[in-house]
């Protein structure tokens, strides 16, 4: 859905910028025709722009005290209409840029929120698994030796049947040694008994 929205937003931005150019041309034509629009909307910005431009040029050329003559009404109306049209195109472009910024910021914020939610879910899952592990450990300790008894029983049962299990360190009973208390006392050193 995001991939489909991206070209659509670009297309709308481009369409708005392209529509602003004929609209600016229409405003210019209206500025030339309407006396109110011409007098109060086009002339003041045009005269200000002309004054600033001429002052800057004269200062760069070294003329300090020269007065700037205002533009005639026809040239000022033309310049004002041109400035208004360019301001409109620039304003629409700036608005489109700002809307694109808001869209990108919204996507970034949603992506971060999704990431935070995923991390939160993972943390909760980890905490749940840790509590399950602790509960299982507690159950194992509560059962005490019962949990280890079957392994010991297997070792004891295997002790009389053959060699000692690995790791026990002791020989099982009945594996070739004489039982204690039967017959003469024997020394467990491996030497012959003395009488």
C-alpha positions in Angstrom: 0.0 0.0 0.0 2.9 2.4 0.8 4.5 1.7 -2.6 1.2 2.6 -4.4 0.8 5.8 -2.3 4.2 7.1 -3.1 3.8 7.5 -6.9 0.3 8.9 -6.4 1.6 11.6 -4.0 4.4 12.5 -6.4 1.9 12.7 -9.3 -0.4 14.9 -7.3 2.5 17.2 -6.3 3.6 17.5 -9.9 0.0 18.1 -11.0 -0.4 20.9 -8.5 2.8 22.6 -9.6 1.8 22.3 -13.3 -1.7 23.7 -12.5 -0.2 26.7 -10.6 1.5 28.0 -13.8 -1.7 28.6 -15.8 -3.3 29.9 -12.7 -0.5 32.4 -12.3 -0.9 33.4 -16.0 -4.6 34.0 -15.4 -3.8 36.1 -12.3 -1.4 38.2 -14.4 -4.1 38.8 -17.0 -6.6 39.7 -14.3 -4.0 42.1 -12.7 -3.7 43.9 -16.0 -7.5 44.2 -16.5 -8.7 45.1 -12.9 -7.8 48.6 -11.6 -8.2 47.5 -8.0 -6.0 44.5 -8.4 -3.5 46.5 -10.3 -3.4 49.4 -7.9 -3.4 47.6 -4.5 -2.0 44.1 -5.2 0.5 44.4 -8.1 2.0 47.9 -7.9 3.2 48.1 -4.2 5.3 44.8 -4.4 6.6 45.8 -7.8 7.7 49.2 -6.7 9.3 47.7 -3.5 11.1 45.1 -5.5 12.4 47.7 -8.0 13.6 50.0 -5.2 15.5 47.2 -3.4 17.0 45.9 -6.7 18.1 49.4 -7.8 19.5 50.2 -4.4 21.5 47.0 -4.3 22.9 47.5 -7.8 23.9 51.2 -7.1 25.6 50.2 -3.9 27.6 47.5 -5.7 28.6 50.0 -8.3 29.6 52.6 -5.7 26.8 55.1 -6.1 25.7 56.0 -2.5 23.4 59.0 -2.6 21.5 58.5 -5.8 17.7 58.5 -5.6 15.8 55.6 -7.2 13.1 56.7 -9.6 9.9 54.6 -9.4 8.7 52.5 -12.3 5.9 53.8 -14.5 2.5 52.3 -13.8 2.5 50.0 -16.8 5.9 48.5 -16.1 5.1 48.2 -12.4 1.8 46.4 -13.1 3.7 44.0 -15.4 6.4 43.4 -12.8 3.9 43.1 -10.0 1.9 40.5 -12.0 5.1 38.6 -12.8 6.1 38.7 -9.1 2.6 37.5 -8.1 2.7 34.6 -10.5 6.1 33.5 -9.5 5.2 33.8 -5.8 2.1 31.6 -6.5 4.2 29.0 -8.2 6.8 29.2 -5.5 4.1 29.0 -2.8 2.5 25.9 -4.4 5.9 24.3 -4.7 6.7 25.1 -1.1 3.4 23.7 0.1 3.9 20.5 -1.9 7.4 20.2 -0.4 6.0 20.8 3.1 3.2 18.2 2.6 5.8 15.7 1.3 7.8 16.3 4.4 4.8 15.8 6.6 4.0 12.5 4.8 7.6 11.3 5.2 7.6 12.3 8.8 4.3 10.4 9.4 5.7 7.3 7.7 8.8 7.5 9.8 6.8 8.0 13.0 4.5 5.0 12.1 7.6 2.9 11.3 9.2 3.8 14.7 5.9 3.1 16.5 5.7 -0.3 14.7 9.3 -1.0 15.7 8.6 0.0 19.3 5.5 -2.2 19.4 7.5 -5.1 18.0 10.3 -4.6 20.6 7.7 -4.4 23.4 6.0 -7.6 22.2 9.4 -9.3 22.1 10.3 -8.0 25.6 6.9 -9.3 27.0 7.5 -12.7 25.3 11.0 -12.9 26.8 9.7 -12.0 30.3 6.9 -14.6 29.9 9.5 -17.2 28.9 11.7 -16.3 31.8 8.8 -16.6 34.3 7.9 -19.9 32.8 11.5 -21.1 33.2 11.6 -19.9 36.8 8.3 -21.6 37.5 9.6 -24.9 36.0 12.8 -24.6 38.0 10.8 -24.1 41.2 8.6 -27.1 40.4 11.8 -29.2 39.9 13.3 -28.0 43.2 9.9 -28.6 45.0 9.9 -32.2 43.9 13.4 -32.4 45.4 15.1 -35.8 45.2 12.1 -37.3 43.5 13.3 -35.7 40.3 16.7 -37.4 40.8 15.5 -40.7 42.2 14.9 -42.6 39.0 18.5 -41.9 37.8 19.9 -43.2 41.1 17.7 -46.3 41.0 19.0 -47.1 37.6 22.5 -46.7 38.8 21.9 -49.0 41.8 20.1 -51.6 39.7 22.9 -51.5 37.2 25.5 -51.8 40.0 24.8 -55.5 40.7 24.6 -56.5 37.1 28.1 -55.8 35.9 30.9 -53.3 35.9 30.5 -49.9 37.7 28.9 -47.2 35.7 31.1 -44.5 34.3 31.9 -41.8 36.7 30.7 -43.6 39.9 34.3 -44.2 41.2 33.3 -47.2 43.2 33.0 -50.8 42.3 29.5 -52.2 42.8 28.8 -54.8 45.5 29.2 -58.4 44.4 31.7 -57.7 41.8 34.4 -60.1 43.0 35.0 -58.8 46.6 34.1 -61.0 49.5 31.1 -59.9 51.5 31.9 -58.3 54.8 31.5 -60.5 57.9 31.7 -63.9 56.3 34.6 -66.1 56.9 38.0 -65.0 58.2 38.8 -61.3 58.2 40.5 -60.2 55.1 42.6 -57.2 54.6 41.3 -55.2 51.7 44.8 -54.4 50.5 45.0 -57.1 48.0 47.6 -59.2 50.0 47.0 -62.7 51.3 45.3 -62.9 54.6 47.4 -63.7 57.7 46.3 -66.3 60.3 
